[in-house]
Amino acid sequence: MKTPINGFDLQELGLPQGQIIGIALKINSKRHGFTREQMLAHFKLVLETPENYIDDAIFSKLAVALIEKANEKPEDFIQLNPNPNAFAAYGLEHIEDGARKQMEVAMQLPVTVAGALMPDAHQGYGLPIGGVLATKNAIIPYGVGVDIGCRMALSVYDIPEAFYYANEDKFKRELIAHTKFGAGHGFQGQYKSDHSVLESPLFAEHTFIKNLKDKAWSQLGSSGGGNHFVEFGIMEFTEADEILNIPKGKYVALLTHSGSRGFGATVAGHYTKIAKDVCKLPEVARNLAYLDMTTDLGQEYWIAMNLAGDYASACHEVIHTKMERALGATVLAKVENHHNFAWKEVWNNEEVIVHRKGATPAGKGVMGIIPGSMTAPGFLVRGKGEENAINSASHGAGRQMSRTQAEKTITKTEMQNILKDHNVTLIGAGLDEAPMAYKDIHQVMAAQQELVDVVATFTPKLVRMADDGSRED
């Protein structure tokens, strides 16, 4: 399998983030007969001497963009704060430098009020995944993320653990029958589901999203690709939980992870481009371009983001309802929480916009689910409302390997062996989602003991993910 060139490879080469990397990736997509190594070597030469490539048939656009970038004046940009406030960080010793540096840049925005870095953090675009940022009257599309409203949803059934082991084939059959995965994939005709979210007047009134209803309808109840999953597992309450009204014991549970699909991704792409056009930040901060909440554009995005969040929730509801009916089970408790979103909250006695890109809301008493990997436990938690963390916690274990690195270093045999060792049945997924690509969830949980209390533990047993190499997160 050929290793692709991605944005991070080009950043390491020295190409500036943003438009220039986009141009380089477009050139690379055609490859022009070059190997990966040859293409990277050419990019390096263009970066060093762009004037030599102005008339080049392949690299001229990149060369011109680099020269224009070199001639931009600092006064053309919104100035960053040279003396930003510090941000809270949890488990910092296990967080890569790239994520920490991205958080440092985010703290320099003139609209930033406070920030925090969760122990599962890793480098992303703009705000790091696992980054929490509170801003004043500003919304950052890339601070929310591409998969708007991505979330976890849990149904705990009145089914004892022993029933699962005696009926594994039934659970597998229902999991395959009632889920659909893959970037761009959806349902057709009679297989489409329905939900009140599709009746929102915004699909007729909103300037941009009125053309996205058909896409939203076809993908309703599907799960996409990347790290999205639907899985059965065993939920263990070591003691009764009075708030959820669940006795001590082990129960079969369904856990789902996915977001707003193509609808949310289209919204994110559209408003990220607009933000970059109207909010001119220095190159190092370009992916943190923001929209003023007092403007029409800011309000447009805010409304679209919230509808995308409602749509993501509806997708989970469709899956959980289908499974509940198929199993003929009674649901003892449902818990749902989302990330890749922004909320209006009060922090330090002022209203702020809190962006949680890959971070779980963890206000006082707020329930959440923090998964590990397909072979590591997940945790049902209750927030402690830690203000330094901006009432947040991690959204999972977090990656310790990039997808490319995982595919290069992990073998199918190694993945199959670890699944067998943990008695986990996997349907779909590639090596990029292998358990070894993720951090140790126990280490992550140990780093956030002051942020959440553990209520119960979820052990995966039957996992379904996309099997087509999708990269949709």
C-alpha positions in Angstrom: 0.0 0.0 0.0 1.4 3.4 -1.0 1.8 5.9 1.8 0.1 9.1 0.9 1.4 12.6 1.4 -0.8 14.6 3.9 -0.9 18.1 5.3 1.3 17.2 8.3 4.0 15.9 6.0 4.0 19.2 4.2 4.1 21.2 7.4 7.1 19.2 8.5 8.7 20.1 5.2 8.2 23.8 6.1 5.3 24.7 3.9 3.0 27.2 5.7 -0.4 26.0 6.8 -3.5 27.0 4.9 -4.0 27.8 1.3 -0.4 26.9 0.3 -0.7 23.4 1.7 -4.0 23.0 -0.1 -2.3 23.9 -3.4 0.5 21.4 -2.8 -2.0 18.6 -1.9 -3.9 19.3 -5.2 -0.6 19.1 -7.2 0.2 15.9 -5.3 -3.2 14.3 -6.0 -2.2 14.0 -9.7 1.4 12.8 -8.7 2.6 13.6 -12.3 4.6 10.4 -12.4 6.7 11.2 -9.3 7.2 8.8 -6.4 6.3 10.0 -2.9 9.9 10.8 -2.1 10.4 12.6 -5.5 7.3 14.7 -4.9 8.5 15.7 -1.4 11.9 16.6 -2.8 10.3 18.8 -5.5 8.1 20.6 -2.9 11.3 21.3 -0.8 13.0 22.8 -3.8 10.0 25.0 -4.7 9.9 26.2 -1.0 13.6 27.1 -1.1 13.7 28.7 -4.5 10.2 29.5 -5.7 11.5 32.1 -8.2 12.9 29.1 -10.2 9.5 27.6 -10.6 7.3 30.5 -11.7 6.9 29.1 -15.2 7.0 25.5 -14.3 4.1 23.5 -15.8 3.4 21.6 -12.5 4.6 23.8 -9.7 4.0 27.4 -10.9 0.9 27.9 -8.8 2.6 26.8 -5.7 5.7 29.0 -6.4 3.6 32.1 -7.0 1.6 31.5 -3.8 4.9 31.2 -1.8 6.2 34.4 -3.3 3.0 36.3 -2.5 3.1 34.9 1.0 6.6 36.1 1.5 5.6 39.7 0.5 2.6 40.0 2.8 2.9 42.7 5.4 2.3 42.0 9.1 0.0 45.0 9.3 -2.4 43.3 6.9 -3.3 40.8 9.6 -5.2 40.9 12.9 -2.5 41.0 15.6 -2.0 38.2 18.0 -1.7 38.8 21.7 2.1 38.6 22.6 1.3 38.0 26.3 -1.5 35.5 26.4 -2.9 33.9 29.6 -1.7 30.4 30.5 -4.0 27.5 29.8 -4.7 24.5 32.1 -3.3 21.2 30.9 -4.0 17.7 32.1 -1.6 14.8 31.5 0.7 17.2 29.7 3.7 14.8 29.9 1.8 12.5 27.5 0.6 15.1 25.0 2.6 15.7 21.8 4.4 19.0 21.3 2.3 19.8 18.2 -1.0 19.8 20.2 0.6 22.0 22.9 1.9 24.5 20.3 -1.5 24.7 18.7 -3.0 25.5 22.0 -0.4 28.2 22.7 -1.3 29.8 19.4 -5.1 29.6 20.2 -4.4 31.4 23.5 -2.9 34.4 21.5 -6.2 35.2 19.6 -7.5 38.6 20.6 -10.9 37.1 21.4 -9.6 34.3 23.7 -10.7 34.4 27.3 -9.4 31.0 28.6 -8.2 27.6 27.4 -7.6 24.0 28.6 -6.0 21.0 27.1 -7.4 17.5 27.9 -5.2 14.4 28.5 -6.2 12.8 25.2 -5.1 15.8 23.1 -3.3 15.4 19.8 -2.6 17.7 16.9 -5.4 18.6 14.5 -6.2 21.6 12.3 -6.6 24.9 14.1 -7.5 24.0 17.7 -6.0 20.7 18.7 -8.2 17.7 19.2 -8.8 17.7 22.9 -8.6 21.5 23.1 -11.1 23.6 24.9 -11.2 27.4 24.2 -13.5 30.1 25.6 -13.9 33.2 23.5 -15.7 36.5 23.8 -18.4 37.1 21.1 -16.6 34.9 18.5 -17.1 31.5 17.0 -14.3 29.5 15.4 -15.5 27.0 12.8 -12.3 25.0 13.0 -12.5 25.3 16.8 -15.7 23.3 16.5 -14.3 20.9 13.9 -15.4 19.3 10.7 -17.7 16.7 12.2 -20.1 19.1 13.9 -21.8 17.7 17.0 -20.0 14.3 16.9 -21.2 12.4 20.0 -21.4 9.4 22.1 -24.7 7.7 22.9 -25.3 4.9 25.3 -28.3 2.6 26.0 -28.1 0.3 29.0 -30.5 -2.7 28.6 -32.3 -4.9 31.0 -30.3 -7.8 29.6 -27.9 -9.7 31.8 -24.3 -10.4 30.8 -24.9 -14.1 30.4 -27.6 -13.6 27.8 -25.1 -11.9 25.5 -22.7 -14.8 25.6 -25.5 -17.3 24.9 -26.8 -15.2 21.9 -23.8 -13.6 20.3 -25.0 -14.5 16.8 -28.2 -12.7 17.3 -26.5 -9.5 18.4 -24.1 -9.7 15.4 -27.0 -10.2 13.0 -28.9 -7.2 14.4 -25.8 -5.0 14.4 -25.2 -5.7 10.7 -28.9 -5.3 9.9 -29.4 -2.0 11.5 -26.2 0.0 10.9 -24.5 1.5 7.9 -21.0 2.8 7.6 -18.7 4.6 5.1 -17.9 8.1 4.1 -20.6 9.4 1.8 -22.7 6.3 2.3 -26.4 6.6 3.0 -29.8 4.9 2.6 -32.1 4.9 -0.5 -35.9 4.7 -1.0 -37.8 2.6 1.5 -34.7 2.2 3.6 -34.6 5.8 4.6 -35.6 6.7 8.1 -37.6 9.7 9.3 -37.2 12.1 12.1 -38.6 15.4 13.3 -35.2 17.1 12.8 -35.9 17.0 9.0 -39.0 19.1 9.6 -36.9 22.1 10.8 -38.0 25.3 8.9 -34.2 26.0 8.5 -34.1 23.6 5.7 -36.3 26.0 3.8 -35.2 29.3 5.2 -31.5 29.2 5.9 -29.3 30.7 3.1 -26.9 27.8 2.9 -28.4 24.7 4.4 -31.6 24.8 2.5 -29.9 22.8 -0.3 -28.6 20.1 2.1 -31.9 18.4 3.1 -31.7 15.5 0.7 -28.2 14.7 1.8 -29.2 14.8 5.4 -32.2 12.6 4.8 -30.3 9.9 2.9 -27.6 9.7 5.7 -29.9 9.8 8.7 -29.2 6.9 11.0 -25.8 6.1 9.4 -22.4 6.3 11.0 -19.8 7.4 8.5 -16.2 6.3 8.6 -13.0 7.0 10.5 -13.2 6.3 14.2 -17.0 6.1 14.3 -18.5 2.9 15.6 -21.5 1.0 16.9 -20.8 -1.6 19.5 -22.3 -4.0 22.0 -20.5 -4.4 25.3 -20.9 -5.2 29.0 -21.7 -2.3 31.3 -20.6 -2.9 34.9 -21.9 -0.9 37.8 -19.8 -1.9 40.8 -22.4 -0.2 43.0 -25.9 1.0 42.5 -26.4 4.4 40.9 -29.3 6.2 42.5 -29.5 9.0 40.0 -29.8 6.6 37.0 -31.8 4.2 39.2 -29.7 1.2 38.1 -28.8 -1.5 40.7 -25.3 -2.9 41.0 -24.6 -5.5 38.3 -23.5 -6.2 34.7 -25.8 -5.3 31.8 -25.6 -5.5 28.0 -25.3 -2.0 26.5 -25.1 -0.4 23.1 -22.6 2.4 22.5 -22.5 4.5 19.4 -20.0 7.2 18.2 -20.6 9.4 15.1 -21.6 12.9 14.1 -23.5 15.0 11.5 -22.2 13.2 8.5 -22.0 15.0 5.1 -24.4 17.6 6.2 -22.2 18.8 9.1 -19.0 18.5 7.0 -20.5 20.7 4.2 -21.5 23.3 6.8 -18.0 23.2 8.4 -16.2 23.6 5.0 -18.4 26.5 3.8 -18.1 28.6 7.0 -14.4 27.8 7.6 -13.7 29.3 4.1 -15.8 32.4 4.9 -14.1 32.9 8.2 -10.7 32.8 6.6 -11.8 35.3 4.0 -13.2 37.8 6.6 -10.8 37.2 9.5 -7.2 37.7 8.3 -5.0 36.1 10.9 -1.2 35.4 10.6 -0.4 32.1 8.9 0.4 30.3 12.2 -3.2 31.0 13.3 -5.0 31.0 10.0 -7.1 27.8 10.8 -8.4 29.6 13.9 -10.2 32.3 11.8 -13.3 33.4 13.7 -16.7 34.9 13.0 -18.0 37.8 15.1 -21.2 36.6 16.9 -22.7 40.1 16.5 -22.6 39.8 12.6 -25.0 38.0 10.3 -22.3 35.6 9.3 -21.6 34.6 12.9 -25.3 34.1 13.5 -25.7 32.1 10.3 -23.0 29.7 11.3 -24.3 29.4 14.9 -27.7 28.4 13.7 -26.3 25.9 11.1 -24.0 24.4 13.8 -26.9 23.9 16.2 -29.0 22.2 13.5 -26.1 20.0 12.6 -25.8 19.0 16.3 -29.5 18.2 16.4 -29.1 16.1 13.3 -26.2 14.2 14.8 -28.3 13.4 17.8 -31.1 12.2 15.5 -28.8 9.8 13.8 -28.0 8.2 17.1 -31.6 8.1 18.1 -32.6 6.3 14.9 -29.9 3.6 15.5 -30.8 3.1 19.2 -34.5 2.9 18.4 -33.9 0.3 15.7 -31.8 -1.8 18.0 -34.2 -1.5 21.0 -37.0 -2.8 18.8 -34.9 -5.6 17.2 -33.8 -6.9 20.6 -37.2 -6.4 22.3 -35.3 -5.0 25.2 -36.2 -2.4 27.9 -33.7 0.5 28.2 -32.8 1.1 31.8 -30.8 4.3 31.1 -29.8 6.5 28.1 -26.8 8.9 28.2 -25.6 11.1 25.4 -23.0 13.7 25.2 -21.4 15.6 22.3 -18.1 17.2 21.4 -17.0 19.2 18.3 -19.4 21.9 19.3 -19.6 25.3 20.9 -21.8 26.4 23.8 -22.8 29.7 25.3 -21.7 29.4 28.9 -20.8 31.5 31.9 -17.1 31.3 32.9 -15.6 33.5 35.6 -18.8 35.5 35.7 -18.9 36.4 32.0 -20.7 34.9 29.1 -18.4 33.2 26.7 -18.5 30.8 23.7 -16.9 27.5 24.8 -15.4 25.4 22.0 -14.9 21.8 22.8 -13.1 20.1 19.9 -12.8 16.5 21.0 -13.6 17.3 24.6 -16.6 16.1 26.8 -18.8 18.6 28.7 -18.1 17.9 32.4 -20.1 20.5 34.4 -21.1 19.6 37.9 -23.3 16.5 37.7 -23.3 16.3 33.9 -23.1 12.7 32.6 -20.7 11.7 29.8 -19.1 8.7 28.1 -15.4 8.4 27.6 -14.5 5.4 25.3 -11.1 3.7 25.2 -10.5 1.6 22.1 -12.1 -1.5 20.6 -10.2 -3.6 23.2 -10.0 -1.1 26.0 -12.8 -0.2 28.4 -14.9 3.0 28.2 -16.2 4.9 31.2 -19.6 6.3 32.1 -18.7 9.5 34.1 -20.2 12.3 36.0 -18.6 15.7 35.8 -17.2 17.6 38.8 -17.5 21.1 37.3 -13.8 21.9 37.4 -13.5 25.6 36.3 -9.9 25.5 35.4 -10.8 22.8 32.8 -13.7 25.0 31.6 -16.0 22.2 32.8 -14.6 19.7 30.4 -12.9 16.3 30.2 -11.4 14.1 27.5 -13.6 12.6 24.8 -11.7 9.3 24.6 -8.2 7.8 24.9 -6.8 10.0 22.0 -4.5 8.8 19.3 -0.8 8.2 19.9 -0.1 7.3 16.3 -1.3 9.1 13.1 -3.4 7.0 10.7 -0.5 6.8 8.3 1.9 5.7 11.1 -0.5 3.0 12.3 -0.9 1.6 8.8 2.9 1.5 8.4 3.8 -0.1 11.7 0.9 -2.4 12.8 0.3 -5.7 11.0 -3.0 -7.5 10.5 -1.7 -10.4 12.6 -0.9 -8.1 15.5 -4.4 -6.6 15.3 -6.1 -9.9 15.1 -4.1 -11.3 18.0 -5.1 -8.4 20.3 -8.7 -8.7 19.4 -8.6 -12.4 20.2 -6.8 -11.8 23.5 -9.7 -9.5 24.5 -12.5 -11.7 23.1 -13.7 -8.9 20.8 -15.4 -9.5 17.5 -14.7 -6.8 14.9 -16.7 -6.1 11.8 -14.9 -3.7 9.5 -12.1 -1.2 10.5 -8.6 -0.9 9.1 -5.2 -0.9 10.7 -5.5 2.9 11.2 -8.1 2.1 13.9 -6.1 -0.7 15.6 -6.1 -0.5 19.5 -2.4 0.1 19.5 -2.9 3.4 17.7 -4.5 4.8 20.8 -3.2 6.0 24.1 -3.7 4.0 27.3 -7.2 5.0 28.5 -6.2 4.2 32.1 -3.4 6.7 31.9 -5.8 9.3 30.5 -8.4 8.7 33.2 -5.8 8.9 35.9 -4.8 12.4 34.6 -8.4 13.7 34.9 -9.5 12.4 38.3 -10.3 16.0 39.4 -12.5 16.5 36.4 -14.9 13.5 36.5 -16.1 10.6 38.7 -16.4 7.2 37.2 -19.9 5.7 37.5 -19.6 2.5 35.5 -17.3 0.7 33.1 -18.1 -0.4 29.5 -16.2 -3.4 28.0 -16.6 -3.7 24.2 -17.5 -7.2 22.9 -18.9 -6.7 19.3 -17.7 -3.7 17.3 -18.6 -2.5 13.9 -16.8 0.2 12.0 -16.3 1.3 8.4 -14.4 -1.2 6.3 -13.7 0.9 3.2 -10.7 3.0 4.4 -12.9 6.0 5.1 -11.2 8.9 6.8 -14.3 10.7 7.9 -14.1 11.5 11.7 
